[in-house]
Amino acid sequence: MTGELGRRERKKQLTRQALVDAAVRLFTERGYEQTSVADIAEAADVSKRTYFLHFATKEDVLLADGGTRIDQAVRAIEERRPGAPLREVLAEAANRMIDNAAGGDLPNGLAAIRARLVVTTPAVQARVLHSLFTAQTRIAAALREAYPDTLDDVTAAGLVGALTGAVSAAAVASLRLGEPPERTRAVMHHAAEIALRHIESLDEHDAGHTAGATPRRS
């Protein structure tokens, strides 16, 4: 049974990758607006129904790696070293997301075509914003669970929103200028550093609160 499940999962992943590859090729050759979901499915040699088993919309094929980026950020929080300060943990989460989003492991050209469309196509922009909200919600929940004595739900959401918002805004600005991927990656990291400066004050406040606390008497 385990072997059968493994084969099914591999087949599923291969189909998903074939759809991504077909979409990237067609978007590049024909243009995004001129390519339909049916075109992508046909190019990948699957049915339109199969396409929608993998992606809810045409825009979602451009965000095929989005779940992986969120997983990496959450994992960075969950795998933090004991006593790690907030800034260190969020910096690691941001680094993992940025390096993935910049296309370091996407040789099929997905990152490049997505970068172009996100600054030119309203439908893609809207879907990216939706995916950003989903990411913020998951990461904030993981952060709140990791630091229950330091953060409440609102503060965790605010920190994650400030960080991801700064990184996303810097990326879009860089893309609009037509800067190369390595430059976009650099400005995203710089934006993360700016956003993370406030988090240092939370770490310092938490450390001071702990140091100044009155020990309990048994």
ABEGO torsion letter per residue (X at the ends): XAAAAAAAAAAAAAAAAAAAAAAAAAAAAAEAAABBAAAAAAAAGBBAAAAAAABABAAAAAAAAAAAAAAAAAAAAAABBBGBBAAAAAAAAAAAAAAAAAGAABAAGAAAAAAAAAAABAAAAAAAAAAAAAAAAAAAAAAAAABAAABBAAAAAAAAAAAAAAAAAAAAAAAAAGBBAAAAAAAAAAAAAAAAAAAAAAAAAAAAAAAABBBBBX
